[in-house]
Each structure stands twice: as structure tokens, then as C-alpha cells.
Amino acid sequence: MVSHVGFEKPVPDHAPELYRSYGAPDAVSGWEQWGSDAGARYDREGFVVVRGAIPRELWSAALDELQSMARSEDADCSNVTYEGAFRQTLEQALGGAADESDEESRIAAMALIAPETRAAHVRKFMGFTKTHAALRAVANYQPLRAAVESLAGEPTRLVQSMALVKPPRGREKPWHQDHAYFDLPIEARVCGVWIALGEVTEENGAMFMLRGGHARGPIVHFQRRDWQICDTEMAGARPVSLPMQAGDLVIFDAKIPHGTPTNRTDQHRWALQYHYVGRSVERVAQEYRLAIFGEEGKDVSC
Ligand SMILES: O=C(O)CCC(=O)C(=O)O
């Protein structure tokens, strides 16, 4: 049963120069090539791209599952976010202004909206690995878990699962560090994995990363188009874009600055994102995180 339905805030488009790529990173071809070199590259650059990392049967089952969740009245996950424009559709279905504070009526109104309309506006699902076996299977894919464990230096647990859908003309996810969203010790090795479930290009919202940027440590975030690193902080940076095919992924340090531009195409861009941390790592109070990354990040999620 979905427990939270939210809508994105309308935001202005980003400046094009925020997502200009300065080269292409080297990639590892399959897990056979994963070794100590990859670990050293992760430490040096803050991320490693692995091509053909998830077998077709796993990624295509995951994509089917997400597409059926998008059409379902109840996506059966902890949290669904829609594009801001979907608010008007919901208001019409409710016969007036949707009461933003009334979660129950927002969830009930989903049943009044045609499945294809709902699906067209989904932006994000969170918290689904307990209920959806196909999505759990990707998170637990053994070679991936082994690589993550080698980077964390100990057995790991999954701390967050998300599906990130960028609909046609879907908005940017501004530059940020994922660690800023986690109540985890700043020295913990938090490892993110972003998996392409279809073709990903600069035009439809590829991941951009700042090579070696994790070494700078935490950067203060501000509420602007999102809770993010300020655009002025990124001026003069030389990021790289990570175009991918379905089944490719990037494993990254949660302190690497990254972001994705607006989808300029008519096609959806589908991705999964999981975060893992060593089992010995304990949560810390939100105040600890805010003292490091900025007070405006209260109660935010990625
Ligand atoms: O998939 C995207 O568009 C951005 C995902 C991301 O960086 C995040 O949610 O932390």
C-alpha cells in the first residue's frame, strides 16, 4: 500500500552550461573486468561505470514491474512522486483544488485517473524491494553486491531504493551529493548504484558526475530548484556525462557531486538507484547531517 503521494514543485529550467560534458570516463566491461583497478579508480575518481552489468532478464523484468506500478492504482511502495503538472489532473478528478495536506484523498483520487495518464506523469518510486521481487533481484544481484562489499570493506545493507523516471521534458535533478540526504556518519563509505533500464543520453537526462569531486568532502546545499549545490559553486567545473545502454550502471561514492539535466526528448528515461552501506554503520541524528550540509535540508529525501 502506497503511503505517500507527492508532486514536484514547478521550477525554472537550468542553465545549459551546467550540463556540458568534458570527455567520457573509461568503463569496465562486465564484472569479469572488475578487480582492484576498479576499486582504485573508485577511490580516485569517485565512480566507476560498468557496462553490461545487469543481465537482460533482470533489467527487463524490473522495467516491466515499474511500468505496471506506474499504471496501477496502488504502486505498493512507500512513496510515489508525480510531476507538478499532474496536480491539475488530480484537481479535475477531485472536482476542485486538491488538498495538498490530505494524503488519503490524494491516494484515493488515483483510482479516478486513467492508468495511462498516471503512468505518463510518474517521476519517482521509493521503497519497493520488500514488495516487488523483480526490483529486489536487481538490488541483490550477486556480482553487484560483491563489488559494493569490496568497496565498503564489509558486508552491506541496502539503505535506499528508488526508481527514477524522467518523463518527456521531465525536470532536472540539480547538482547534489547523495550523502547530504542520508542520516549516516560523514566518514561512512556510502555507495550508490544507478542503473539504466533503457537507453540514456545527454538529451534524455544522462547522469553527469564531477570526477574526483568526492575528495572535496561535504559541500553545503541550499534550497533552490531542489536541495542542491549552488549553480555558482559549479561554475568552471568540468563534469563528464555518462551515456548508457540498458543494463549498464555506475557505482559511485555518495559524496560525488552529480546531477541530471532536463529530458529534452519525447521518450521516458528509466533508471533504478540503490544505496548501500556497511552493516556496522549506524544511523545518526538528522541534526548532525544538517550541521554539515545545511539547515535547509530538513526532512528532504533524494
Ligand atoms: O535519475 C536522476 O535523474 C537523478 C537521480 C539522482 O541523482 C538522485 O536522485 O540522487
The ligand as an ORCA input file, in Angstrom:
! r2SCAN-3c Opt
* xyz 0 1
  O      17.978      9.872    -12.075
  C      18.054     11.080    -11.954
  O      17.565     11.833    -12.770
  C      18.796     11.686    -10.791
  C      18.960     10.754     -9.685
  C      19.774     11.271     -8.556
  O      20.853     11.756     -8.734
  C      19.261     11.170     -7.207
  O      18.048     11.035     -7.017
  O      20.093     11.226     -6.284
*
